[in-house]
Amino acid sequence: MQKAADKVRVNVQLIDARADSHLWAKTYDRDIKDVFAVESEVAQEIADPFRRKLSPAEASTLATAPTKDTAAYDLFLKGEFQLRAANVSLSPESFAEAIAWYQQAIARDPNFALAMARLAECRLNQHWFVETFKRIGARGS
């Protein structure tokens, strides 16, 4: 996903990992205020070629935005990126940065449950991957 001013571009690819083959791709250009609508559209377009329709419950879940505040969602996405980087690097600084992004998202929307869940996940990963390994490393020295 790329963002410029009040526009967003989402590039989506569906790949069969078993065969390492490209199945489908599409680019979506939308206003940032419509970013949640793109999620629903993408999910339905991926399902359609494979003759799979989303159940009403699945469609409802996809149509429900995790927050109405696009700035909070942008902060959340930055946290998501940083959490993935932290889980790979196991860098204390990366975990701290992800935590800060999630906290900012929650500050903008105190009801942003997904951001709260990811913050908890990030703190848990930070504890296990950074603090636990520090203690193990200190004992081994």
Secondary structure, 3 states (H helix, E strand, C coil): CEEECCEEEEEEEEEECCCCEEEEEEEEEEEHHHHHHHHHHHHHHHHHHHCCCCCHHHHHHHHCCCCCCHHHHHHHHHHHHHHHHHHHHCCHHHHHHHHHHHHHHHHHCCCCHHHHHHHHHHHHHHHHHHHHHHHHHHHHC
